[in-house]
Amino acid sequence: MARLRPQNPDFASYLQPGEALVAVQFPSFRQYVRRELVVLALTFLLALPVIVYLADPLAWLILPFVLLTDLFVLDTFTDWQRQRNMVWLITNRRLIEIDRTDPLDPKQMYLAEITRLRAMVFWRLMVVDCNAQVIDIGYPHDIGQLRAQLSAGAGGA
């Protein structure tokens, strides 16, 4: 279940007059770990024929190497560190992205201007508006519920 906090007074300063807070989304470490496990499982399935063919116990070192490559070379760990500081407010009018390291400069997008919602499996939702502005929501708790809330506000984007 998504961590939704509809009545959080800490976010009242971001709201415009007459605007109501619908939901608050935080990144989920569980979703991040789930993504890493999916990458590891797919790597295992793809590497298994090679490991069996080589018949060498050292061939099993492929899996930790791929996981470390994914974490540090492909920067998924850095992506998590960047995303964990984000908060997304969904109001009856806007989607607001707040970086808690710089809370005075939030990105905002009017729900009525959303033209596209693109899910990247279960760990990322890209929200695009008519001005080609993109808000990247990484590792949401429940991407289906989030997409439904944004679609409802956007008039079924």
C-alpha positions, 0 to 999 in steps of 0.5 A: 500500500502506498504511503499517502498522507493527505492531511500533512501540514508540512506541505501547506506552504506549497499549496495555492489558495483553494487547492486541496492536497490529494496525496503525498508520494515518497520513493520506496526503498522496497521498490528499489530493492525489487528492481535490483532483484529483477535485474539480478534474476534476469542476469541469472537466467541469461547467464545460466546457460553460459555458466553451465557450458563453462562448467567452472565454479568460478563462472558463478562470479558473473552474477556479483560482477553484474550486480556491482556493475549495475549498482555502481557503473550504471549508477542505479545506486546514485539514482536511488540516492538522488530519488530518496530526497524527493517528495511528490505532492498531488493536489486537485490541480497540480503535481509538485515535485519537491527535492528535500535538499532544495525545498525552495525550488519545487517543480510543478505541473498542472494536471490539466496539462499532462499529455503523457504518463509513461511507466517504466516497469514498476519502478518509474513513472515519467509524467510529461506535460504539453510544454515537454516538461518532464517529472520523473517519479522514481520508485513509487510505492504503487505505480498503478494507484499513482497513475490513476490519480494523475490520470483522473486529474489530467482528464484521462491522459 
